[in-house]
Amino acid sequence: MGVPATEASIDSELAGLHLLHRGKVRDIYAVDDHRMLLVATDRVSAFDVVLPQTIRDKGKVLTSLSAFWFREVGRYVHNHMLETDVRKMPPNIQKHAAAIEGRAMLVRRAIPLKAEFIVRGYLAGTGWQEYSRTGAICGHPLPPGLREAERLPEPILTPTTKAPAGQHDENITLKQLAHTVGVKEASKAGALALALYNHAAAFAAERGILLADTKLEFGLVAGDVILIDEIFTPDSSRYWSAKDWKPGSTPPSWDKQIIRDALLDLKWDKKPPAPRLPDKIIERARSRYLEIHELLTGQSIA
């Protein structure tokens, strides 16, 4: 699958804007001392390697869903979102509207807390692997005999480090979290993460969707803990269909698991460069992104 025109145009810096950071998916540009521009591209990564192909409209799904959830949970916590309509952004951003419309978010600058706040409501992924070995996750002892994908007695906070590019995040305990980001900040952000998960899980459940786990990030603005990055997207969260859920095996998820599975089938060594995948795999993954967006928001992207 070729790179769409809009994606090709944002694979290099946007003229007149200073690129602060190019992540695996998002590009971050400086606007002024108090604001930044986040541009969600259609790039896709797996096993911390960016693939040579893109998933068309993926960046729009991530931006639209994040904006939807930021508005939905705004009563609980401040967040960094200022604007998603490029026409209402500064003139030096507006001139790039053709390339970034629908995938750009103007945000407040914040000092990121140096940890990721993972909330788990079900036993899956690395949480299931750690539980299988130790009977606990990140220092949380759990009842014996739980099965893969089992609903946990209550959601738990299982934070991780924020590793430098090319390295993997590592699970840490709540005590290590407090040491890393500060006792006050860890307590407030941790409580917010659990409350936000519970709200989103209930919201999704009304639509026949299970929110198995999610990653949240927080930052500081004038000492206030606010929500940053993305929120409850298929890149940061594991969504399952309630009708497909059965403890004992992990059901299909609305995310890039299709991509991961296809790469594993190729016996790839998880080192760059990543191999190209058949177009049908990319299109199946795109369909899943579009589907979860519509199920949650009631609106279609394309």
Rosetta blueprint (number, residue, H / E / L):
1 M L
2 G L
3 V L
4 P L
5 A H
6 T H
7 E H
8 A H
9 S H
10 I L
11 D L
12 S L
13 E L
14 L L
15 A L
16 G L
17 L L
18 H E
19 L E
20 L E
21 H E
22 R E
23 G L
24 K L
25 V L
26 R E
27 D E
28 I E
29 Y E
30 A E
31 V L
32 D L
33 D L
34 H L
35 R E
36 M E
37 L E
38 L E
39 V E
40 A E
41 T L
42 D L
43 R E
44 V E
45 S E
46 A E
47 F L
48 D L
49 V E
50 V E
51 L E
52 P E
53 Q E
54 T E
55 I L
56 R L
57 D L
58 K H
59 G H
60 K H
61 V H
62 L H
63 T H
64 S H
65 L H
66 S H
67 A H
68 F H
69 W H
70 F H
71 R H
72 E H
73 V L
74 G L
75 R L
76 Y L
77 V L
78 H L
79 N E
80 H L
81 M E
82 L E
83 E E
84 T L
85 D L
86 V H
87 R H
88 K H
89 M L
90 P L
91 P H
92 N H
93 I H
94 Q H
95 K L
96 H L
97 A H
98 A H
99 A H
100 I H
101 E L
102 G L
103 R L
104 A E
105 M E
106 L E
107 V E
108 R E
109 R L
110 A L
111 I E
112 P E
113 L L
114 K L
115 A L
116 E E
117 F E
118 I E
119 V E
120 R E
121 G E
122 Y E
123 L L
124 A L
125 G H
126 T H
127 G H
128 W H
129 Q H
130 E H
131 Y H
132 S H
133 R H
134 T H
135 G L
136 A E
137 I E
138 C L
139 G L
140 H E
141 P E
142 L L
143 P L
144 P L
145 G L
146 L L
147 R L
148 E L
149 A L
150 E L
151 R E
152 L E
153 P E
154 E E
155 P E
156 I E
157 L E
158 T L
159 P L
160 T E
161 T L
162 K L
163 A L
164 P L
165 A L
166 G L
167 Q L
168 H L
169 D L
170 E L
171 N E
172 I L
173 T L
174 L H
175 K H
176 Q H
177 L H
178 A H
179 H H
180 T H
181 V H
182 G L
183 V H
184 K H
185 E H
186 A H
187 S H
188 K H
189 A H
190 G H
191 A H
192 L H
193 A H
194 L H
195 A H
196 L H
197 Y H
198 N H
199 H H
200 A H
201 A H
202 A H
203 F H
204 A H
205 A H
206 E L
207 R L
208 G L
209 I E
210 L E
211 L E
212 A E
213 D E
214 T E
215 K E
216 L E
217 E E
218 F E
219 G E
220 L E
221 V E
222 A L
223 G L
224 D E
225 V E
226 I E
227 L E
228 I E
229 D L
230 E L
231 I L
232 F L
233 T L
234 P L
235 D L
236 S L
237 S E
238 R E
239 Y E
240 W E
241 S E
242 A H
243 K H
244 D H
245 W L
246 K E
247 P L
248 G L
249 S E
250 T L
251 P L
252 P L
253 S E
254 W L
255 D L
256 K L
257 Q H
258 I H
259 I H
260 R H
261 D H
262 A H
263 L H
264 L H
265 D H
266 L L
267 K L
268 W L
269 D L
270 K L
271 K L
272 P L
273 P L
274 A L
275 P L
276 R L
277 L L
278 P L
279 D H
280 K H
281 I H
282 I H
283 E H
284 R H
285 A H
286 R H
287 S H
288 R H
289 Y H
290 L H
291 E H
292 I H
293 H H
294 E H
295 L H
296 L H
297 T H
298 G L
299 Q L
300 S L
301 I L
302 A L
